[in-house]
Amino acid sequence: MPRGEQTVGGITIYLGVVPAEIVQGHPVAPGDPQALHGGTPAGRNSHHVVVALFDAKTGARITDARVAAGFGGRVRGHQPLRDLEPMEINGKMSYGGFFLLRETGGLQVHLEIRRDPKARPVTAAFAYDHLP
């Protein structure tokens, strides 16, 4: 499971990307009203992105942000950013969403984090080696 960590603009960001079929503890079937993020997109290339945010000085978990993510690669270029949804993992607030990843090899995960709608967003990019 690829992971990343970096601190940008006073926010420590943790990123995880896993195949959708191994998301545990949440229903993921499309059409299930209880499904995580409305269910997984069809296809075997569906992956779940999860982001956890912390104040870099205090270590406090950030639960009031708007987080958007997108992937960029050599073949398809950069995907438009999509909002991630707030979600709980083991009782802790994170942000997540499903993405279809058809391109393999070296990709970048681009994040945009907003805590104040009037302020400039914090942006970050993580390298991600997507294997088939």
C-alpha positions in Angstrom: 0.0 0.0 0.0 1.7 3.2 -1.1 1.8 5.9 1.5 3.1 9.4 1.7 3.7 12.0 4.3 4.7 15.7 3.9 4.2 19.0 5.7 3.1 22.0 3.7 1.7 25.3 4.9 1.5 24.2 8.5 -0.4 21.0 7.7 1.1 17.5 8.0 -0.6 15.4 5.3 -0.7 11.6 5.3 -1.8 9.9 2.0 -2.8 6.3 1.3 -4.0 4.6 -1.9 -5.4 1.1 -1.9 -7.3 -1.1 -4.4 -11.0 -0.6 -3.7 -11.6 -4.3 -3.1 -9.6 -4.2 0.1 -11.4 -1.4 1.8 -12.6 -3.1 5.0 -15.4 -2.3 7.4 -17.5 -0.3 5.0 -20.0 -1.4 2.3 -18.8 -0.4 -1.1 -21.3 -1.8 -3.6 -22.7 0.7 -6.0 -26.3 1.4 -5.3 -26.1 0.4 -1.6 -27.5 3.5 0.3 -24.9 2.8 3.0 -22.0 2.5 0.5 -18.8 4.4 1.3 -18.6 7.5 -1.1 -21.7 6.2 -3.0 -19.9 2.9 -3.9 -16.9 2.0 -6.0 -16.7 2.9 -9.7 -17.2 -0.1 -12.0 -14.0 -1.9 -13.0 -10.9 -3.5 -11.6 -9.0 -0.3 -11.7 -10.9 1.3 -8.8 -8.8 2.6 -5.9 -9.5 4.3 -2.6 -7.6 7.5 -1.7 -7.5 8.4 2.0 -6.0 11.6 3.4 -5.5 12.4 7.1 -4.5 16.0 8.1 -2.8 17.3 11.2 -1.7 20.7 12.5 2.1 20.6 12.1 2.7 22.5 15.4 0.2 20.9 17.8 -0.3 17.5 16.2 -4.1 18.0 16.4 -6.1 16.3 13.8 -7.7 18.7 11.3 -11.4 17.9 10.8 -12.7 21.2 9.3 -11.0 21.2 5.9 -12.2 20.8 2.3 -9.8 18.4 0.5 -9.7 17.7 -3.3 -7.5 15.2 -5.1 -6.6 14.2 -8.6 -4.0 12.1 -10.4 -1.6 13.1 -13.1 0.4 10.9 -15.4 2.4 10.8 -18.6 -0.3 9.5 -20.9 -3.5 11.3 -19.7 -2.1 14.4 -18.1 -3.6 15.8 -15.0 -7.1 14.8 -13.9 -9.4 17.6 -12.6 -9.4 17.7 -8.9 -12.4 16.1 -7.1 -13.6 16.7 -3.6 -12.9 14.0 -1.1 -15.6 13.2 1.5 -15.1 13.4 5.2 -15.1 9.9 6.6 -14.3 8.1 9.9 -11.7 5.4 10.2 -11.5 3.8 13.6 -13.3 6.8 15.0 -10.9 9.3 13.6 -11.8 11.9 10.8 -10.1 11.5 7.4 -11.1 12.4 3.9 -11.5 9.9 1.1 -12.8 9.0 -2.4 -12.7 6.4 -5.1 -10.8 6.9 -8.4 -10.4 4.8 -11.5 -6.6 4.4 -12.3 -6.2 3.0 -15.8 -2.7 4.3 -16.4 0.2 2.3 -14.8 3.7 3.5 -13.8 4.7 6.8 -12.2 1.8 9.0 -11.3 1.3 12.0 -9.1 -1.5 12.5 -6.6 -2.3 16.2 -6.4 -4.1 17.6 -3.3 -5.7 20.9 -2.6 -6.6 21.7 1.0 -8.8 24.6 2.1 -9.5 25.5 5.7 -10.6 29.0 5.0 -12.6 29.5 1.8 -11.1 33.1 1.4 -7.5 32.0 1.8 -5.2 30.4 -0.8 -5.4 26.6 -0.7 -2.5 24.5 0.5 -1.3 22.3 -2.3 0.8 19.1 -2.3 1.9 16.5 -4.8 2.8 12.9 -3.9 4.6 10.5 -6.2 2.7 7.2 -6.7 3.9 4.2 -8.6 0.7 2.5 -9.8 1.2 -1.2 -10.6 -1.3 -3.3 -12.6 
